[in-house]
Amino acid sequence: MAQRDARFNQQVLVDTTPMPDHIPKVDEIGATSAPLFSAAYFIGDRCKAFNDDYMKCKEEANGRGEFDCMKEGRKVTRCAASVIKDINTHCLQEFKAHWECLENNNHYLFECRKPEQSLNSCVFEKLGLKKSIPGAPENEVPVHLRPKQKYAQFPGRQF
């Protein structure tokens, strides 16, 4: 076998083209998947109108939604960033405990119900946002409010 050195051609590619002036400027959220997943229902609660506008714009754009709906998309990003900032300001310990649990348990919500309950109550008390699962049956207790989880924390579980 031939011996050769490995070559890596990875570079950071940055598009230096400025955004058009009619698109509002917004910073990226700067969060990984676990904090975003932890805050997703609260983002949905506060940002529903912006999300609906964006989705309606994409539906009406005939396949050009990514380009034609950037203004609406920036509003969604700005709203989501405000939710993350408010949760970090008012419920940092509970938020951190929940997203770290998600990070350590492969993003399985059923493994993190205890920190989720304390996060939900803190966010409701301090921000007025509640977790509601779209499409959940009206006559049943929501899965995140059940006292006993079906799949969580089995005693003989081995990893």
HUHU-V925372 format. One record per backbone hydrogen bond with DSSP energy under -0.5 kcal/mol. NH is the residue of the N-H (numbers start at 1). CO is the residue of the C=O. If there is no record, write none. Layout:
BEGIN
nh=[NH	NH]
co=[CO	CO]
END
This chain:
BEGIN
nh=[4	9	13	14	16	23	24	36	37	38	39	40	40	43	44	45	46	47	51	52	53	54	55	56	57	58	59	60	61	62	63	64	67	68	69	70	73	74	75	76	77	78	79	80	81	82	83	84	85	86	87	88	89	90	91	95	96	97	98	99	100	101	102	103	104	105	105	106	107	108	109	111	112	113	116	117	118	119	120	121	122	123	124	125	126	127	128	128	129	132	134	136	140	145	146	146	157]
co=[2	7	11	12	14	20	22	32	33	34	35	36	37	39	40	41	42	43	47	48	49	50	51	52	53	54	55	56	57	59	58	61	64	64	65	67	69	70	71	72	73	74	75	76	77	78	79	80	81	82	83	84	85	86	87	91	92	93	94	95	96	97	98	99	100	101	102	103	102	105	107	108	109	110	112	113	114	115	116	117	118	119	120	121	122	123	123	124	123	130	132	133	137	142	142	143	154]
END
